Amino acid sequence: MIKAFQSLWVLGLVVFSGAAAAELEVRHVAGPGYAIVGELGGRTYENHGLNATFGFVVTDTGVVLIDSGASKAGAALIEKAVASVTDKPVTHVINTGSQDHRWLGNGYFADKGAQVIALARTVDTQQRFASQHMEQLQTVLKTRLDGTRPFHAPAPVDGNAAVLSIGGVDLHLRWLGDAHFPGDAVVWLPAEGVLYSGDLVYVERLLGVLPWSDAAAWREAFGRMEALAPRHIVPGHGRPVGLEVARRDTGDYLDWLVVELTEASGNWEPIDDVIARLAHAPAFESLLNFAELHRGNLSRAYVQLEAQR
């Protein structure tokens, strides 16, 4: 049963204090779709590694959770956030990606009987990075990582897309192209016009191009997402937005990176000169984490585009 205050777009700030300090903001997006908005900064002991945006869909038969958090303890906090909206249990968990906070809470929900769902290409990347992510999280979360086990979808979905009909709601799981991590996917609710983008879209903060990211493919995937014309986007980081804001904070930055760096690579411009020339990017400097991430994004994207030339 959905609780009476569901009609409010902002349902309120769910704060878990004391030993379980974390801050998650629950927002109603449209129809059965909700967002759980975590912090925009980095992973900390205090935030349980929940520095991302998650989502859930309330169906006739239970809750479909979109991404499960970075640990068993973090998953329990996400479960409490869901419980602020509905008494229905989490019956399914869909992973949009392979970064730690997208899937390392899977085991918590699987132990309660939830079905874990992901594309095979997403699971492949989860398996590749599981040990690395657990080691990194151990440094940050310490005892708050206790009981966490890497658990991926036991029957991964082959191919690039699947339609999941759960409790009267159709959810489209799609791979639009590699982005932040190989195998990143989106969950699309066409009837409601709601798209859970995972790490394909960042708003309010700068995206990160990692050594295993693909800036050019990410840009193309963003274009394919735009073609769906979603009315509401629940991003991987930040609050729910419309397509215009997603374009401004993610699409425009990817366009700028790829166009500028492709030209620089074609002109054989030394990488240090490129980074110095493009270090200031006024259109994006208001995004959180710009100072920490932008130069690294330039360097890694330049190397990637050179290799693809």
N, C-alpha and C positions, 0 to 999 in steps of 0.2 A: 504494500500500500504506500503510495506517495503521500508524504506529509503535506499538511494544508498550506504551507508557505511556498510551494513549488512555483506559484505564479510570479513570484518576485524574480527578476532577471538576476540580480545579485542576491544570492541566498544568505550571504553572510560570511564572516571570517571564522573558519574553524581553527581554533588555537589549541594545541596540546602542549601544556606547559610542564614545568618541573623536569622529571627524569626523562620524559618523552618529548622534549622541546622540539617543535616543528610548527610551521605555519602553512596552512593550505586554505585557499579561498575557493569555495564552491560556487559555480555560476551556472544558471540555467541558460542554455544556448537556444534551443528551439525544439518543439515536440518532445520526444523522449530523451533528447540529448543534453548532456551536462559536461562541464569542464571542471577539473580540479587544478587550480593554478598554484604552483610552487614558486619558490624564490627564483630571481633572475641571476643571482651571482653564482659563485662556485659551490662545490660540494663542501659541506662542513659536518662536523660531529653533531652540531645543534640541529641542522636541517635533515639529518638522516640521508643525505645524498638526494633528497627530493627537490633538486633545483631544476625542475622541468614542469611542463604542463601535461596532465593526464586527462582522461575522459571516461565517461560511462554512459550507457544507454539503458534506460529502464524499459523492459519488455513485459509482456503479459506473464511470462514464466520465470523471470528473474532479471538480474543485472548483467549486462555485457560490459566488462571493464576494458578500457583501451590503455594498455601498458600498466605494469604492476609495481613499479618502484625498484629501488636499488638493493633492498635487503628484506629479510623476513620482518624485521621490526618496522621498516618503512611501509611494507605492504599492509601491516596491521593498521597503520595510521591512515592509509588510503581507504581501507575498509571502513574505518570510523567516519571518514568524510562522506563516503557513499551512504552510510547509515543516517547521516543528517538529512537525507532526502527521502529515503525509502527503507522500509523494513524487509524488502526482498533481498535474498542472498545473491552474491556474485556466483553465477553459474557458468560463465564463460570469460576467458581472458584472451584478448587479441593483442599480439605484439606487433607494433609498427616498425620496430628496429632492434638494433643489437647493442646500443650503448647501455651501460649498466642499469640506469634507472628505467629503461624500457622493459626489462625482463627478469632481473634477478629476484624479484618478488614472486615470480611464477610459482615456486614451490609452496609458498604459504597458501595460495589459493587452491593449488592442486591437491594439497593435503586435506582440504575441506570439500573436495569433490568437484571443483570447477574444471571445465575442459579448457585446455590451453591450445590456442590456434595461432599459427604463423605460416608464412610462405616458406618453402624449402630453402630459398636463397637467403632468407632472413636467418633461419636456423643455422645454415652453414657458417654465417658470419658470427653468430652467437657462440658457436662451438670454437671458432678460431680465437675469439677474444676472451673467453670465459676466465681462464687462469689469470691473464693480465689484469682484467677488471677486478677480480677478487683480491689480488695482491695490492692493487692501488687503493681499493676501498678499505682494506684492513688497516692501512696507515691512517686513513681519515676517520673511519667509524669505530675502530677498535672493538670493544666488546659489543657494540651495537650491530656488528656483523654476525654475531653468534647465531647459529642455526640456519644461516643462509646457505642454500645449495643451488648451484646452477641447474635449472630444470627448464628444458625447452619443449616445445610442442612434440608430443610423441608420434604424431602422424602428420608431418608437415605437408602443406598444400603444394602440390606440383604446379608449375606454370606461373603465369604472371598475374592471374586474377581468379577470384572465386566469389560467388554470391552466397552469403550465409543468411538463411531465413531462420530467425530465432525469436520465438514468442511474438509473432506477428510483425516483426520489423525486418526489413531487408537491409543487410549491411554488405557493401561491396569492398572486399579486400583487394587492393591493387598495387602492383609495382609499376611505378611510372618512370623509373630510371634510378641508378645509384646516386646517392647524394652525400649526406654527412658520413654515413657508413654504407658499404656495399649491401644491397638487399633491403634498404629502407623502403617502407610501404606506407600506404594511406588507407584509411577506412572512410568510405563514402556512403552517406545516407541520402540517396537521390530524392526520395519523397519529401524530405525535410530540407534539402539543400545544405546539409551539414557535412563538412569534411574535417576529419581528424587527420592532420597532416604529418604527425610525428615530426622528425627533424628535417623534413623538407622545408618547413617555414619557421622562421624566428621573427618575433616582433618585440619591440621595446629594447632588445639587446642585439648585439652583432652576432652573426653566425660565425662558426669556426670551420675553417678549411683545415682538415687534419691530413697527415701523410697518406692515409688510406681513403680520403675523400676524393671526389672527382668534380672539380668546379664546373667544367664544361657540361658533363652529364647532369649535374645538379641544375644547371640553368635550363637545360632541355626538359628535365622532369618538371620544373616549375611551370614551364610553358604548357605542358600537358595537363597539369593541374588547373591552370587558368581556363583551359578549353572546357573543363567540366562546369565552369561558371557557378561555383559554390556561392551561396548567399551568406553562409557563416563558416568561418575557419577556426578550428581549435588548433592553435599552433603547437609545435613541440616545446616552445618557450614563449611565455607571455600570455596575455589575456586574449579571449576570443575576439576576432576582428572580422571585417569584411575584406573582400578581395583587394580593394584599393590600398588598404594599410599593409597587407601582406606583400603586395607589389612594391610599395615604397620601401619597406624595411628589409625585404629579402630579394625579390625579383630584380629591383633596380641595382642592388649591390652586386648580385651575380652578373648581371649584364655588364656593369662597369668593370668588374674584375676581368671577365673573359675578353671583352673588347680591348681594353687597355693593354692587357698582358699579351694577348695574341699579336697585337701590333708591335709591342716591344720585342717579343721573341722573333718575329719576322725580320726586325731590323737589327738583330744580334746585339741588342742593348745589354750591357753587363747587368747582372742581377742587382748588385749593390746600387748602381745608378738608378735602376727602375724603382727600387724600394725608396730611395731618397726622394725621387721625383714624385712618387704617388703616395708618400706617407701622409700627406694632408688630403683628406677627402671630405670637404665641407658638408656634402649632402648626407653623410653618414656619421659624422663625428658626435652627434647627439645621442647615438645609440649606446646603451650601457656596454661596457667592456671593450669599447673601441680602442682605447689606448693599449690594452693588454693583448688584443688579438689581431689588430689590423695588419701590422708589419709581418707577423707570421703568416697570415692569410696570403699576403702578396708573395712572400717567398715560396710557400708551398704550391700555390696555384701556378706561379711562373714555371717552376720545375715540372709540374704535371703537364702544362701546355707545351712546354719544350719537348717533352718526351712523346707527346701525341702528334707533333708537327710532321 
